[in-house]
Amino acid sequence: MKLIKPKMLKAGDKVATVTLSWGGPSFFKDRYEIGVRQLEDAFGVKVVPMAHTLSDDTDIYRNPQKRAQDLMTAFADPEIKAIVSTIGGDETIRLLPYIDFDIIRNNPKIFLGYSDTTANHFMCLKAGLGSFYGPSIMAGFGENGGLHKLLKDSVYKTLFDNKPIGRIEPSAEGWTNEMLDWGNPQNQNIRRRLSPSRWNFLQGSTKVRGHLIGGCMEVLEMIKSTSIWPAPEMFEGCILFFESCSKEALAELFSYWLRNYCASGIMEAANGIIFGRPGGLNLQQSDFDAYDATIQRVLKEYGLQNKPVITQMDFGHTDPMFTIPYGVQAEIDCENQTFSILENAVE
């Protein structure tokens, strides 16, 4: 996979915020503003909202064309050097009829977000642009009590530096999915409780490399068979990255999704797979064990029990998260139990 790498960010650059799915900023404006401030303070950039970023959620929902217009305007504006999603949701696929892929292709720049923003990443992929699966303004940059080291280091190495990104380590501070009500301003000053981060090298014994492609599994189900779903050859030799946004999906849908990727040949075509820690409240170690057991069972059904797999990693619906660049070469080393991103992601 050969994608355009956008130019790196630097202090003073203008960064646009876009609301592409749920109109979260209109419900929790304080949280949005804190995310903006923490992004600006940490990296020295200037954040600007697009025309409908802060619009009422009802207007956002009823007008996918306005959301798409904001995205196209941000790409086309030469003063804007990066675009960051404010929050996810569940229907950004509705923007697809209004996307001008030539505008994206001819104005390459950093695009960052996760969750439902997966669909927008695959729009960038169709246009030939490498985008970035990572924090949003409200979930990530808006973290209670300030940004975590893993997030800051990963964003800097991925977006503000044009050297190879290198080895990614589990979060030394730990991880959290504790929910503190965004509607209560007092909660913003309370650090969420952290648990130790331990990645699980689930199976495999070799060292493999491949380009990164993937996203939120719930959203990937919405874009299959659409015009932005990649051709089979784009999965050849890849490292898939998958994560799920809800605990409930693990029990009822997760194995179905995995079997689809196996039956379609995508799992076999991939050189390896990494899984983010599943989302959802009140997750216990037993939930992670069940998640891992399902992966092993389904892969074994298709004779893929030796495929290198890492699970419970710090990306997706977990905090803090590291940023994953689409199309860039990465490495899973099962023997030494390491994961590395081998290339620079920006020019």
C-alpha positions in Angstrom: 0.0 0.0 0.0 1.5 3.4 -1.1 -0.3 6.3 0.5 0.5 10.0 0.5 2.1 11.1 3.7 1.0 14.5 4.9 3.4 17.2 6.1 4.4 17.2 9.7 2.9 19.6 12.2 4.8 22.3 14.0 4.0 24.8 16.8 1.9 27.7 15.5 0.1 25.6 12.9 -3.6 26.0 12.5 -5.7 22.9 13.3 -9.4 22.5 12.4 -11.9 20.7 14.5 -14.8 18.9 12.7 -18.0 17.3 14.1 -18.6 14.4 11.7 -21.1 12.3 13.6 -22.6 12.9 17.0 -23.0 16.5 17.9 -21.3 16.1 21.3 -19.8 19.6 21.5 -23.2 21.1 21.6 -24.1 18.9 24.7 -20.8 19.3 26.5 -19.2 22.5 25.3 -17.0 22.7 28.4 -15.5 19.3 27.6 -14.9 20.4 24.0 -13.2 23.6 25.1 -11.0 21.8 27.6 -9.9 19.4 24.8 -9.1 22.3 22.6 -7.1 24.0 25.3 -5.1 20.9 26.3 -4.3 20.2 22.6 -3.1 23.8 22.2 -1.1 23.9 25.4 0.6 20.6 24.8 1.7 21.2 21.2 1.5 24.9 20.6 -1.0 24.8 17.7 -3.9 27.1 17.1 -7.3 25.3 17.0 -10.2 26.7 15.0 -13.7 25.2 14.7 -15.3 24.8 11.3 -18.7 26.3 10.5 -20.8 23.5 12.0 -18.5 22.1 14.6 -20.5 23.5 17.5 -23.9 23.2 15.9 -26.9 21.8 17.7 -26.9 18.0 17.7 -30.3 17.8 15.9 -29.0 20.0 13.1 -25.9 17.9 12.9 -27.9 14.7 12.6 -30.3 16.1 10.0 -27.6 17.5 7.7 -24.8 15.1 6.9 -24.0 17.4 3.9 -23.1 20.2 6.3 -20.7 17.9 8.1 -19.1 16.8 4.8 -18.9 20.5 3.8 -16.9 21.3 6.9 -14.5 18.4 6.1 -14.1 19.4 2.5 -13.6 23.1 3.5 -10.9 22.1 6.0 -9.0 20.0 3.5 -9.2 22.7 0.9 -8.0 25.5 3.1 -4.2 25.9 2.7 -3.9 27.6 6.1 -5.2 24.5 7.9 -2.4 22.0 8.5 -4.4 19.3 10.3 -8.0 18.2 11.0 -9.1 16.6 14.3 -12.5 15.0 14.9 -14.3 16.3 17.9 -15.9 13.0 18.9 -17.3 9.7 17.4 -20.9 8.6 17.1 -22.6 6.0 14.9 -23.5 7.4 11.4 -20.7 9.3 9.8 -21.1 6.8 6.9 -24.0 9.2 5.8 -21.4 11.7 4.7 -20.2 9.4 1.8 -22.4 10.9 -1.0 -21.0 14.3 -0.3 -17.3 13.6 -0.2 -15.1 14.9 -3.0 -12.1 12.5 -3.0 -10.2 14.8 -5.4 -10.2 17.6 -2.7 -8.7 15.1 -0.2 -6.1 13.8 -2.7 -5.0 17.2 -3.9 -4.8 18.8 -0.4 -3.1 16.1 1.8 -2.9 17.0 5.4 -3.2 15.3 8.8 -6.6 13.8 9.7 -7.0 12.4 13.2 -9.8 10.6 15.1 -11.1 7.2 16.1 -14.3 5.2 16.6 -17.0 6.2 14.1 -14.3 8.3 12.4 -13.1 5.0 11.0 -15.5 5.6 8.1 -13.7 9.0 7.4 -10.3 7.3 7.5 -11.5 4.9 4.8 -12.6 7.9 2.8 -9.0 9.2 3.1 -7.8 5.7 2.2 -9.8 5.7 -1.0 -8.4 9.1 -1.9 -4.9 7.8 -1.3 -4.1 9.7 1.8 -2.6 8.2 5.0 -4.6 9.3 8.0 -4.3 8.7 11.8 -6.3 6.6 14.1 -6.0 8.4 17.4 -7.5 10.8 20.0 -10.4 13.1 19.4 -10.9 16.5 21.0 -13.4 15.4 23.6 -12.2 11.7 24.1 -8.5 11.8 24.3 -7.4 15.5 24.3 -10.1 16.3 26.8 -8.8 13.8 29.4 -9.6 14.6 33.0 -6.8 16.3 34.8 -4.6 16.7 31.8 -3.1 14.6 29.1 -1.3 11.3 29.8 2.3 10.7 28.7 1.5 7.9 26.3 -0.9 10.1 24.3 1.4 13.1 24.3 4.5 11.1 23.3 2.6 9.2 20.6 1.0 12.3 19.0 4.4 14.1 19.0 6.3 11.2 17.5 3.6 10.5 14.9 2.5 14.0 13.8 5.3 16.4 14.8 8.4 14.4 13.9 9.4 12.9 10.5 11.7 10.3 12.0 10.7 6.6 12.2 8.2 6.2 15.1 9.9 3.2 16.6 8.9 0.9 19.4 5.5 1.4 21.1 5.4 0.4 24.8 2.4 -0.3 27.0 1.2 2.7 29.0 3.5 3.0 32.0 0.8 5.0 33.8 -1.8 2.3 33.2 -5.2 2.5 31.5 -8.8 3.5 32.3 -12.3 3.4 31.1 -13.9 4.9 34.2 -16.8 7.1 33.3 -16.9 10.5 35.0 -19.9 12.5 33.9 -18.9 15.2 31.4 -21.9 17.3 32.4 -20.4 17.9 35.9 -17.6 20.5 35.6 -16.1 19.4 38.9 -15.3 16.0 37.4 -12.8 17.5 35.0 -10.3 18.0 37.7 -10.5 14.4 39.0 -8.0 12.0 37.5 -9.6 8.7 36.5 -8.5 5.5 38.2 -5.9 3.6 36.4 -5.2 -0.2 36.1 -1.9 -1.7 34.9 -1.5 -2.0 31.1 -0.3 -5.5 30.1 -0.4 -6.4 26.4 -1.0 -10.0 25.6 1.1 -11.7 22.9 -1.7 -14.2 22.3 -0.2 -16.4 19.7 2.6 -16.7 17.1 6.3 -17.2 17.4 7.8 -15.2 14.6 8.6 -11.6 13.5 6.3 -10.2 10.9 6.0 -6.8 9.2 3.2 -5.2 7.2 1.3 -2.0 6.5 -1.3 -0.9 9.1 -5.0 -0.9 8.2 -8.1 -1.4 10.4 -10.3 0.5 12.8 -13.4 0.2 15.0 -15.0 -3.2 14.2 -18.6 -1.9 14.6 -17.9 0.8 12.0 -16.1 -1.5 9.6 -19.3 -3.5 9.4 -21.1 -0.4 8.1 -18.6 0.3 5.3 -18.2 -3.2 4.0 -19.3 -3.4 0.3 -19.5 0.4 -0.1 -17.3 2.3 -2.4 -14.7 3.0 0.3 -14.2 -0.6 1.2 -10.7 -1.6 0.0 -9.9 -4.0 -2.8 -8.7 -7.4 -1.5 -5.1 -6.8 -2.6 -4.9 -3.8 -0.1 -5.0 -6.4 2.7 -2.2 -8.5 1.3 0.7 -8.6 3.8 -0.9 -6.1 6.1 -1.0 -5.8 9.9 -4.6 -5.5 10.8 -5.6 -3.3 13.8 -9.0 -3.9 15.3 -10.9 -2.6 18.3 -14.4 -2.8 19.6 -16.4 0.0 21.3 -18.7 -2.0 23.5 -18.5 -4.9 25.9 -21.8 -6.2 24.6 -20.3 -6.8 21.2 -17.9 -9.3 22.6 -20.6 -11.7 23.7 -22.9 -11.6 20.6 -21.2 -10.2 17.6 -17.4 -10.4 17.9 -17.0 -14.0 16.8 -19.3 -13.3 13.8 -17.1 -10.4 12.7 -14.0 -12.4 13.1 -15.4 -15.3 11.0 -16.3 -12.9 8.3 -12.7 -11.7 8.0 -11.5 -15.3 8.0 -14.1 -16.5 5.4 -13.3 -13.5 3.1 -9.6 -14.3 3.2 -8.6 -11.1 4.9 -7.2 -12.8 8.0 -5.2 -15.2 5.9 -3.8 -12.3 3.8 -2.7 -10.4 6.8 0.8 -11.0 8.3 -0.4 -10.2 11.8 -3.2 -8.7 13.9 -3.2 -6.3 16.8 -6.3 -5.7 19.0 -7.1 -2.7 21.1 -8.5 -3.2 24.6 -12.3 -3.5 24.1 -14.5 -0.6 25.2 -17.3 -0.6 27.7 -17.8 0.1 31.3 -16.9 -2.1 34.3 -14.7 -4.5 32.2 -13.0 -7.2 34.3 -10.0 -9.4 33.5 -12.5 -12.2 32.8 -13.9 -10.1 29.9 -10.4 -9.7 28.4 -9.8 -13.5 28.8 -13.1 -14.2 27.0 -12.2 -11.8 24.3 -8.8 -13.5 23.7 -10.3 -16.9 23.9 -12.8 -16.0 21.1 -9.9 -14.7 18.9 -8.0 -17.9 19.4 -11.0 -20.2 18.8 -12.0 -18.5 15.6 -8.5 -18.3 14.1 -8.0 -22.0 14.9 -11.2 -22.8 13.1 -9.6 -21.5 9.9 -6.1 -23.0 10.5 -4.6 -19.6 11.6 -3.5 -20.6 15.1 0.1 -19.5 14.3 -0.8 -16.1 13.1 0.9 -13.4 15.2 -1.6 -11.7 17.4 -1.3 -9.1 20.2 -4.4 -8.2 22.3 -5.4 -5.7 25.0 -3.3 -2.9 23.5 -3.6 0.8 24.3 -5.6 2.1 21.3 -9.2 2.7 20.5 -11.9 2.9 23.2 -9.4 3.0 26.1 -7.3 5.8 27.6 -4.6 6.8 27.2 -4.3 5.7 23.5 -1.4 5.7 21.0 -1.9 6.9 17.5 -1.8 4.5 14.5 -0.9 5.8 11.0 -2.7 4.1 8.1 -0.5 2.5 5.5 2.8 2.7 7.4 5.0 -0.4 8.0 4.9 -1.9 11.4 6.4 -5.0 13.1 5.1 -7.6 15.5 8.0 -9.5 17.2 6.6 -12.4 19.0 9.9 -13.7 20.3 10.9 -10.5 22.0 7.3 -9.4 22.6 7.6 -6.0 21.0 5.5 -3.9 18.6 7.1 -1.2 16.5 6.1 1.3 13.8 9.1 1.2 11.4 8.5 4.3 9.3 7.9 8.0 9.7 4.2 8.8 9.2 4.6 12.5 8.1 7.0 14.2 5.7 
